[in-house]
Amino acid sequence: MRGMKKVPIVLGAAALAIGLIGLQPATGQEATSALRGHNTNAPVDVAADRIEVQDRADRAIFSGNVVARQAELTLNAARVTVAYSSAGGIQIERINASGGVTVRSPSETARGQFAIYDLRNRLITLLGGVTLMRGDSRVNGGRLVLDLSSGRAVMDGGGPRTAGPGGTSAAPSGRVTGTFTVPQRDNR
């Protein structure tokens, strides 16, 4: 399996029947997530043990048990940096989170080492040992991108880079893996 090319797996509606956001065949078709319809215009509430405001840089750094909520979406992390625009009032543009990040919606939970929430483009990207769970089903990979406008979710394998010719960095060797629940039937 070593040296195999990284293939993005599209998560989507076809596998909702098997209990997760789901995996479709790697056909490049768009798929929808349960996060579609999330209210990205809702205010963002943040709580933490400490805050440092860097007003000249238009950012605030929250640290220690950070909880950020927007509508039914919750993000937990050790550290969160909020970039904002102060033109016409404070408006959040981007949230960067690190340190064991968890993003939860009512039906899904995603975990990774880092997360970026681009509020303008309505994209959440999780990086580093990412796990996406719905019920008892789960998908693992290196990077997950959630498009809150379309509901499209894409998981890439990522993984460690292998040494190429002359010690250069080659393509990632990681793969996407998943475990899914299936309908229970009487096996008579």
C-alpha positions in Angstrom: 0.0 0.0 0.0 3.0 2.3 0.4 3.5 4.8 -2.4 -0.2 4.8 -3.4 -1.5 8.1 -4.5 -3.6 10.2 -2.1 -7.3 10.1 -3.3 -9.8 12.5 -1.7 -13.0 10.8 -0.6 -16.2 12.8 -0.8 -18.5 12.6 2.2 -22.2 12.8 1.4 -25.8 12.0 1.3 -25.6 8.6 -0.3 -24.2 7.2 2.9 -26.7 8.8 5.2 -28.5 5.5 4.7 -25.6 3.7 6.4 -25.5 6.1 9.3 -22.7 8.7 8.8 -22.3 11.9 6.8 -21.1 9.0 4.6 -18.7 8.0 1.9 -19.7 8.1 -1.8 -17.5 6.4 -4.3 -14.6 8.6 -5.3 -16.3 10.0 -8.3 -15.9 13.6 -7.5 -19.6 14.2 -7.2 -20.8 16.7 -4.7 -22.3 15.4 -1.5 -24.2 17.1 1.3 -23.6 17.2 5.0 -26.0 17.7 7.9 -24.2 21.1 8.4 -25.9 22.5 5.4 -28.3 25.3 6.5 -26.1 26.2 9.5 -26.8 29.9 10.3 -23.5 31.5 9.6 -25.1 34.9 10.2 -25.7 34.1 13.9 -23.5 35.8 16.5 -20.5 34.0 17.8 -20.2 33.6 21.6 -16.7 32.8 23.0 -15.8 31.8 26.6 -12.2 31.1 27.8 -10.0 31.2 30.9 -8.0 34.1 29.4 -8.3 36.7 26.6 -5.6 38.9 25.1 -6.9 41.7 22.7 -4.4 42.9 20.2 -6.4 45.8 18.9 -3.8 47.2 16.5 -3.7 43.8 14.8 -7.5 43.4 14.9 -7.4 40.1 16.7 -8.2 38.5 20.1 -6.5 35.4 21.5 -8.5 33.2 23.8 -6.8 30.5 25.7 -7.7 27.8 28.2 -10.8 25.7 27.8 -12.1 27.8 24.9 -15.7 27.3 23.8 -17.0 29.1 20.8 -20.7 28.8 19.8 -22.6 29.9 16.7 -26.2 28.8 16.5 -26.1 25.0 16.9 -22.4 24.7 16.1 -19.9 24.5 19.0 -16.1 24.6 18.8 -13.9 23.5 21.7 -10.1 24.0 21.7 -7.1 24.9 24.0 -6.5 28.2 22.0 -8.5 30.3 19.6 -7.4 33.3 17.7 -10.2 35.5 16.3 -9.4 37.9 13.5 -11.9 40.7 13.1 -12.6 43.9 11.2 -13.2 47.0 13.2 -14.7 49.0 10.4 -18.3 49.8 11.4 -18.1 47.7 14.5 -16.3 44.5 15.3 -17.1 41.8 12.8 -15.4 38.4 13.0 -13.7 37.3 9.7 -11.8 34.2 10.8 -11.3 31.8 13.7 -8.1 29.8 14.1 -8.2 27.0 16.7 -5.5 24.7 18.0 -4.9 22.1 20.7 -7.3 19.2 20.4 -10.1 20.9 18.4 -13.6 19.5 18.5 -16.4 20.9 16.3 -20.0 19.7 17.1 -23.3 20.0 15.4 -26.5 18.3 16.6 -25.8 15.2 14.5 -22.0 15.2 13.8 -18.7 15.6 15.7 -15.4 16.3 14.1 -12.0 16.3 15.9 -8.5 17.4 14.7 -5.4 19.2 16.0 -6.2 22.5 14.2 -9.2 24.2 12.7 -9.8 27.3 10.6 -13.3 28.8 10.3 -13.4 31.3 7.4 -16.7 33.1 8.1 -16.6 35.1 4.9 -16.4 32.0 2.7 -18.4 29.8 5.1 -15.7 27.1 5.2 -14.4 25.1 8.2 -11.2 23.2 7.7 -9.9 20.7 10.2 -6.3 19.4 10.0 -4.2 16.8 11.7 -5.5 13.4 12.6 -9.1 14.3 11.8 -12.0 12.1 12.8 -15.6 12.7 11.7 -18.3 10.8 13.6 -22.1 10.4 13.3 -23.6 7.9 15.7 -21.4 4.8 15.7 -19.9 5.5 12.3 -16.6 7.3 11.7 -14.3 8.5 9.0 -10.6 9.3 9.6 -8.2 11.3 7.5 -5.7 14.1 7.5 -7.9 17.1 6.4 -11.6 17.7 6.4 -13.2 20.7 4.6 -16.8 21.6 5.4 -18.6 24.0 3.1 -21.4 25.4 5.2 -23.1 27.0 2.1 -23.5 23.8 0.0 -23.2 21.2 2.8 -20.3 19.6 0.9 -17.7 17.8 3.0 -14.4 16.5 1.7 -11.9 14.3 3.6 -8.4 13.9 2.4 -6.0 11.2 3.5 -3.1 13.4 4.4 -0.7 11.4 6.6 3.0 11.5 6.8 5.1 12.6 3.9 7.5 10.1 2.4 11.0 11.0 1.3 11.3 11.4 -2.5 14.4 11.3 -4.7 17.3 13.4 -3.2 15.5 13.7 0.1 12.8 15.9 -1.2 9.3 15.7 0.2 7.0 13.4 -1.8 3.2 13.2 -1.9 1.4 12.2 1.4 1.0 8.5 1.8 -2.0 8.6 4.2 -5.4 7.3 3.2 -9.0 7.9 4.3 -10.5 5.1 6.4 -14.0 4.6 7.6 -16.2 2.3 9.8 -19.9 2.4 9.2 -22.9 0.9 10.9 -25.2 -1.2 8.7 -28.9 -2.1 9.1 -29.4 -5.0 11.5 -31.3 -7.9 10.1 -32.4 -11.2 11.5 -29.9 -13.8 10.1 -32.2 -16.8 10.0 
